[in-house]
Amino acid sequence: MRLLFVVFVYLITNSIFSQNLRIATIRDNGNVKRYLQQVDSTAVLVNFAKIERWKWKSELRKCHGVLLSGGADIHPKRYGKPELVGLCELEEKRDEQEWRLLTLAAQDSLPIFGICRGMQFINVFFGGSLCPDFNEMCPRAENIAAIHRDPMQKKDLEHAVMVNTESTLFALFQSEFLKVNSWHHQSVERLAEDFLVSAVADDGTIEGIEKISGAWLVMGVQWHPERFYQQDERNLILLEYFLSFCKRR
């Protein structure tokens, strides 16, 4: 009887501590999945777009964090600007899904990490705004914005960013300058309240943001670390930091 009890306790304990780290998202992305598993091979992405809406709240309770990946443009109505047909490639259903996901995540202060569009969405969700298009709406001096997206849309571009020495990003990378990859034509315009700019490009484009009030981890980067960690392994540290908060859940 005692042996059966010991075996039972072992099985229960082993089950608890061998649970996969579950990260909620809205879009399947092979690069992000590989990036995630480079740091934690047990981690899984849970695509809430494939889950019935009435189950979202209960399913999110089983998750340890939220990761918003890159993708199409956020509808300008989300930050108080006109539709701008022709400038934006919109995906309103995803906007609505990610808005709902962050709303639920905020109720339990789940860690949130955003990549490219994901960082922009975080900024909009918390009350900030975006520049809908570099060249047409928010031109940079001498058209330096061309460093951010290949006009032929065939490859990532690379450029330097300056890191805020007061930021978590600096603590992780231990460098005031980074080379990053880039694929975007929109950027953060008005920063959300209670957020800090953690990195900026030479032309003033915001390349990283992080929430500064309280212990709730919410951060994002404008580049694509999931496609750049082989060039700079420090991008794995960025994900390790996010997952360390997820593991505390």
C-alpha positions as CSV (number, residue, x, y, z in Angstrom):
1,M,0.0,0.0,0.0
2,R,2.8,2.4,0.9
3,L,4.6,1.6,-2.4
4,L,1.4,2.3,-4.3
5,F,1.1,5.7,-2.5
6,V,4.8,6.5,-3.3
7,V,4.2,5.6,-7.0
8,F,1.1,7.8,-7.1
9,V,2.9,10.8,-5.6
10,Y,5.7,10.4,-8.1
11,L,3.4,10.2,-11.1
12,I,1.5,13.3,-10.0
13,T,4.6,15.3,-9.2
14,N,6.3,14.2,-12.4
15,S,3.2,15.2,-14.4
16,I,3.1,18.7,-12.8
17,F,6.7,19.5,-13.4
18,S,6.9,17.9,-16.9
19,Q,4.1,20.0,-18.3
20,N,4.9,21.8,-21.5
21,L,5.4,25.5,-21.4
22,R,2.3,26.8,-23.2
23,I,2.6,30.1,-25.1
24,A,-0.6,31.6,-26.5
25,T,-0.5,33.2,-29.9
26,I,-2.9,33.9,-32.9
27,R,-0.9,32.8,-35.9
28,D,1.1,29.7,-36.6
29,N,4.6,30.6,-37.6
30,G,7.3,28.1,-38.3
31,N,10.2,30.5,-37.6
32,V,8.8,31.5,-34.2
33,K,8.2,27.8,-33.3
34,R,11.8,26.9,-34.1
35,Y,13.0,30.0,-32.2
36,L,11.0,29.0,-29.2
37,Q,12.3,25.4,-29.2
38,Q,15.9,26.6,-29.5
39,V,15.4,27.9,-25.9
40,D,13.0,25.3,-24.5
41,S,12.3,22.1,-26.5
42,T,9.2,21.4,-24.5
43,A,7.6,24.8,-25.2
44,V,4.5,24.8,-27.4
45,L,2.6,27.6,-29.2
46,V,-1.1,27.4,-28.7
47,N,-2.9,29.1,-31.6
48,F,-6.1,30.6,-30.2
49,A,-7.4,31.3,-33.6
50,K,-8.1,27.6,-33.8
51,I,-9.9,27.5,-30.5
52,E,-13.6,28.2,-30.1
53,R,-14.1,31.6,-28.6
54,W,-16.2,30.5,-25.6
55,K,-13.2,28.3,-24.5
56,W,-10.6,31.1,-24.7
57,K,-10.8,32.2,-21.0
58,S,-10.4,28.7,-19.6
59,E,-7.7,27.7,-22.2
60,L,-5.7,30.9,-21.4
61,R,-5.6,29.8,-17.8
62,K,-3.5,26.8,-19.0
63,C,-1.0,29.1,-20.7
64,H,2.0,30.8,-19.3
65,G,2.5,33.7,-21.6
66,V,1.5,35.4,-24.9
67,L,3.6,35.9,-28.0
68,L,2.5,38.1,-30.8
69,S,4.4,37.5,-34.1
70,G,4.8,39.6,-37.2
71,G,2.3,39.9,-40.0
72,A,-0.1,42.2,-41.8
73,D,-0.7,45.8,-40.8
74,I,-2.9,46.8,-37.9
75,H,-6.1,48.7,-39.0
76,P,-5.5,52.4,-38.5
77,K,-8.9,52.8,-36.8
78,R,-7.4,51.0,-33.8
79,Y,-5.3,54.1,-33.2
80,G,-7.6,56.8,-34.5
81,K,-6.5,57.2,-38.1
82,P,-8.4,56.8,-41.4
83,E,-8.4,53.4,-43.3
84,L,-5.7,54.5,-45.8
85,V,-6.6,52.1,-48.5
86,G,-3.6,51.4,-50.6
87,L,-1.0,52.0,-47.9
88,C,-2.0,49.2,-45.5
89,E,-2.4,45.5,-46.0
90,L,-5.1,44.9,-43.4
91,E,-6.2,41.8,-41.5
92,E,-9.1,42.9,-39.3
93,K,-10.0,39.5,-38.0
94,R,-6.5,39.0,-36.6
95,D,-6.7,42.5,-35.1
96,E,-9.9,41.5,-33.3
97,Q,-8.5,38.2,-32.1
98,E,-5.3,39.7,-30.8
99,W,-7.2,42.5,-29.0
100,R,-9.3,39.9,-27.2
101,L,-6.3,37.8,-26.4
102,L,-4.5,40.7,-24.8
103,T,-7.6,41.8,-23.0
104,L,-7.9,38.4,-21.3
105,A,-4.1,38.2,-20.7
106,A,-4.2,41.6,-19.0
107,Q,-6.7,40.3,-16.5
108,D,-4.1,37.9,-15.2
109,S,-1.0,39.8,-16.0
110,L,0.4,37.1,-18.3
111,P,3.9,37.9,-19.7
112,I,3.6,39.3,-23.2
113,F,6.3,39.5,-25.9
114,G,5.8,41.1,-29.3
115,I,7.8,40.8,-32.6
116,C,7.5,43.4,-35.3
117,R,3.7,43.8,-35.8
118,G,3.4,42.2,-32.3
119,M,5.4,45.1,-30.8
120,Q,3.2,47.6,-32.7
121,F,0.0,45.9,-31.6
122,I,1.2,46.0,-27.9
123,N,1.7,49.8,-28.3
124,V,-1.7,50.3,-29.9
125,F,-3.5,48.1,-27.3
126,F,-2.0,50.1,-24.4
127,G,-3.0,53.5,-26.0
128,G,-0.2,54.4,-28.4
129,S,-0.4,55.1,-32.1
130,L,1.5,54.1,-35.3
131,C,2.9,55.7,-38.3
132,P,0.9,53.9,-41.0
133,D,3.6,54.2,-43.7
134,F,7.1,55.7,-43.6
135,N,7.2,57.3,-47.0
136,E,3.7,58.5,-47.4
137,M,2.6,59.5,-43.9
138,C,5.7,59.9,-41.7
139,P,8.7,60.5,-44.0
140,R,12.1,60.4,-42.3
141,A,15.0,62.7,-43.1
142,E,16.7,61.9,-46.4
143,N,14.4,58.9,-46.8
144,I,16.5,56.9,-44.3
145,A,13.3,54.8,-43.8
146,A,14.4,52.7,-46.8
147,I,16.7,50.8,-44.5
148,H,13.7,49.2,-42.9
149,R,12.2,47.2,-45.7
150,D,13.5,45.8,-49.0
151,P,11.5,47.6,-51.8
152,M,11.5,44.3,-53.7
153,Q,10.2,42.5,-50.6
154,K,12.5,39.6,-51.1
155,K,14.8,39.7,-48.1
156,D,15.4,41.2,-44.7
157,L,17.5,44.3,-44.5
158,E,20.0,44.9,-41.7
159,H,20.8,48.1,-39.8
160,A,22.1,49.3,-36.5
161,V,20.0,50.3,-33.4
162,M,21.0,52.2,-30.3
163,V,20.0,50.6,-27.0
164,N,18.7,52.6,-24.1
165,T,21.2,52.0,-21.2
166,E,18.3,52.2,-18.7
167,S,16.4,49.4,-20.4
168,T,16.0,45.7,-19.8
169,L,17.2,45.2,-23.4
170,F,20.6,46.7,-22.4
171,A,20.8,44.5,-19.4
172,L,20.2,41.5,-21.6
173,F,22.5,42.4,-24.5
174,Q,25.1,44.4,-22.6
175,S,25.7,46.6,-25.6
176,E,24.6,50.2,-26.6
177,F,24.6,49.2,-30.3
178,L,23.1,46.2,-32.1
179,K,22.7,45.1,-35.6
180,V,19.2,43.9,-36.4
181,N,17.2,42.6,-39.3
182,S,14.2,44.6,-40.6
183,W,11.0,44.1,-42.6
184,H,8.4,46.7,-41.9
185,H,6.9,50.0,-43.3
186,Q,5.1,51.0,-40.2
187,S,6.4,52.1,-36.8
188,V,5.5,53.3,-33.3
189,E,4.5,57.0,-33.5
190,R,3.1,57.9,-30.1
191,L,4.4,55.7,-27.3
192,A,1.9,54.1,-25.0
193,E,1.8,55.5,-21.4
194,D,4.0,53.6,-18.9
195,F,6.3,52.3,-21.6
196,L,9.9,53.0,-22.2
197,V,11.7,53.1,-25.6
198,S,14.4,50.4,-25.3
199,A,16.0,50.8,-28.7
200,V,15.9,53.3,-31.6
201,A,17.3,53.3,-35.2
202,D,19.5,56.1,-36.6
203,D,16.4,57.7,-38.2
204,G,14.5,57.8,-35.0
205,T,12.4,54.7,-35.6
206,I,11.5,53.0,-32.3
207,E,12.9,49.5,-32.4
208,G,12.0,48.3,-28.9
209,I,9.6,49.0,-26.1
210,E,9.0,47.7,-22.6
211,K,6.4,48.3,-19.8
212,I,8.0,50.1,-16.9
213,S,5.4,50.1,-14.2
214,G,4.9,47.1,-11.9
215,A,6.3,43.6,-12.2
216,W,4.2,42.7,-15.3
217,L,6.5,41.8,-18.2
218,V,5.3,43.4,-21.5
219,M,7.9,44.0,-24.1
220,G,8.5,44.0,-27.8
221,V,11.1,44.5,-30.5
222,Q,10.6,45.8,-34.1
223,W,13.1,43.3,-35.7
224,H,12.7,39.6,-36.2
225,P,14.8,37.7,-33.6
226,E,13.3,34.4,-34.8
227,R,15.1,35.0,-38.1
228,F,18.3,36.5,-36.7
229,Y,19.4,34.5,-33.7
230,Q,21.9,32.5,-35.9
231,Q,23.6,35.8,-36.8
232,D,23.5,37.0,-33.2
233,E,22.9,34.4,-30.5
234,R,22.0,37.2,-28.0
235,N,18.6,37.1,-29.5
236,L,18.1,33.8,-27.8
237,I,18.7,35.5,-24.4
238,L,15.8,37.8,-25.3
239,L,13.5,34.8,-25.6
240,E,15.0,33.2,-22.5
241,Y,14.2,36.3,-20.5
242,F,10.5,36.2,-21.6
243,L,10.2,32.4,-21.0
244,S,11.7,32.8,-17.5
245,F,8.7,34.9,-16.6
246,C,6.4,32.4,-18.2
247,K,7.9,29.6,-16.1
248,R,7.0,31.5,-12.9
249,R,3.3,31.1,-13.8
